[in-house]
Amino acid sequence: MVFQSELKTRAEENGEALIEGYFAVFNQETELWPGAFEEIAPGAFDNSLRNNDIMCLDNHDTRIVLGSTGSQTLELKADSHG
């Protein structure tokens, strides 16, 4: 899967590294592989964002957790863009 991303990284004064941006954008067609497309509808994540411990992983590897909502090292929210 190839897609363009506008994620930004930065370091805080306390030495913490931050990744911020839109991980998923609504109403934008993405080609998963040749001939296979998906488009995410607004509201698609509403149920998942409620009271779940969501983890941000490096390349889907559960041994490399970058942050989680349960430990308050990951903040996720949806708006009209994504």
N, C-alpha and C positions, 0 to 999 in steps of 0.2 A: 504494500500500500504506500502510495506517495501522495503527500499533500503539503501545501504550504502552511506555515505557521508563523504567527507574529508573537511568539512567546518571548519574554524578556527575562534576563537574569540580572541580579544585582546583589551586592553584599551590603548588609547593614553595618552600622558603626560597632555593634556588639559582635561582629564576626559571622553572624548567621547569613547563609546564602538564601536568596528568594528566587522563585520562578513565578512569573505572573503573566496572565494573558487568557485568551480563550482557547480551551482545549477542544471544544466542540462548538460549531457555529450552526445556528438554525437556518433552515431554508436555503442551504447551499449544497449543491450536488457534489459528492466526492466519489471518485472512481476507486473502488477497492482493489480491483484487478481488471485487466482488459475486458470490457463488456459488462462489468458488474458495478452498479452504482448504488449509493444510498444517500438519503437526505433526511436530516433530523428535524422533526417537527417541534415548534415551540411547546413547552410543557412536558417534553419527553422525559426529563429528569426530575420532575417535581416530586414524585413518590419516593424515588431513591434518595433524594437529598434530605428527606425527613427522618430524623432519628436513626440513622445508620452509621456505623463506623466504616468509612470509606478510606481506602489506602491508595496512595500515589506510589506506584512501583516503577523501577527502572526496567524498561523492556519487558513488562509483565512478569518479572522475576520476584516472587514473594520473599526471597532472601535479601532483596535490596529495597527496603521501604524508605522512600524519600520523606514521607509524612503521612499522617492519618488524622481524620476528623476527630476520632476518639481521644487522641493524645493532644489535640488542639495544636498540631504542627501543620495542619492542612485546613484551609478555609475554602469552601466551595459555595457558589451561589449562581443562580440563573437570572438573566435579565432578558430583555427583548432581542438581544443579539445572539446570545448563546449561553 
